[in-house]
Amino acid sequence: MKILNRKDAMNRRLYQRLIIVETAIYRVSYLNRSILGVLLQQSAALE
C-alpha cells in the first residue's frame, strides 16, 4: 500500500499503536482471569 501524504502516515501509525494497546489489554485481562481462577480454586480447596 502506498502512503500518499503525511496525514495518512500518521493515521496508519496511530492505528497500529491502537492495535498494540488493545492486544496488551486483552493479554493482561486474560492473565488476570486465569490467575483469579487459580486463586479461587486454591482457596476453595483450603476450605
Number of C-alpha atoms within 10 A of each C-alpha: 3 6 10 8 8 9 10 12 13 12 11 13 11 12 12 12 12 12 11 12 12 12 12 12 12 12 12 12 12 12 12 12 12 12 12 12 12 12 12 12 11 11 10 9 8 7 5
